[in-house]
Amino acid sequence: MTDFKKIEEEALLEVLHAAESYEEAALYNTEKVMQAFRKHMVSDFYLKPTTGYAYSDVGREKLDEIYADIFKTEAALVRSQFVSGTHALAVALLGVLKAGDEVIAATGTPYDTMQTIIGVPVKTPGSLTDLGVVYKEIPMIGSQIDLEKITAAITAKTKMIHIQRSCGYSSVRKTLRIEEIGTICKAAKAIKPDIICFVDNCYGEFIEKQEPTEVGADLMAGSLIKNLGGGLAPTGGYIVGRKDLVELASYRLTAPGLGGEMGATLGDTARELYQGLFLAPHIVLQAVKTAIFASAVFSRLGYQVTPSANDRRSDIIQTIRLETKERLCNFCIAIQKNSPVDAHVVPVPAIIPGYQDEIIMAAGTFVQGASIELSADGPCREPYNVYFQGGLTFEHGRIAIMSAAKMVGEK
């Protein structure tokens, strides 16, 4: 008979040991955010809503400046008008790339929703390939980048290197660390100095002390209902990087000539975006501790986990290979049952826009789809991996994980 109490106690000890470096990063990043707030003299005046065209929305403009400071970039575009991280990524890519430009995916096949933006393997209407952008893909060697093939693929027509930081729905590759992203950027620029290094930074913000834009990335995008929203942002996304590239992206978000000069901040959104950013380093730490705990528990139950409890992490995602559809569904049912919202709902697999297979998702969250809150999802295909992430408090994560462990049982 499985001794779940003993497994829980041992997993807690692993969290205590493994979380030290992430606690240090949380402290460092909190100070980074506070310094930016002090520098820009954030006051209640910046937290007011605006309407209509929202010309001269000083709170919106100030938040852009704060993001640019935090990410050490020339410019930023932080907007509630981004409907998701995928939207922010699409705006960045479609704003910068034109027909005839070539983009190289340096980290292999991107995750499902990015495939529809690029237009592979199916040329979706309005995608990059549909608009005439040339796409190349360099497979990873297991979990390692193939730097030799990446640099060999660069030609005079190559405009951009696309780097996906997180593992996505891959059952093979790992999330890239900051130094690995820096290695790709350095190698690419040695071949073609004007190449644009673009990073999909979803799930990775504030895990480490540095961000990709500090090691060579020219442009980067992500979601506000993941790490940076701190559990408070009700929607939105961000783009940061070189000023000219962010400006091109802004024209795709609104319209040519309008760019980032418009876009109302409705209701309490400004306050939530500012306060969410302030809380983000601490909330990310809670999510990381929850992921470490999940890894420690399920490895003791005999399942393959990536990363392991003691592996160095660069995002908030924990992958658990459950090997059967029934276990995958039971895991997600347990997470949903232990959610603060819609705990009475039973998740079932379904086709979701942007995905190639049926997906089961558990997300009883205050903000719909906010994966910084406790959530789990996975495609119904072999090896039936569940991708678990988030947790506004470690206590909540601990309760939910132990419930999932009991429902799934030993391998």
Summary of the structure (lengths in Angstrom):
residues: 411
radius of gyration: 20.7
end to end distance: 12.8
largest distance: 67.1
contacts: 1470
relative contact order: 0.14
helix: 42%
strand: 14%
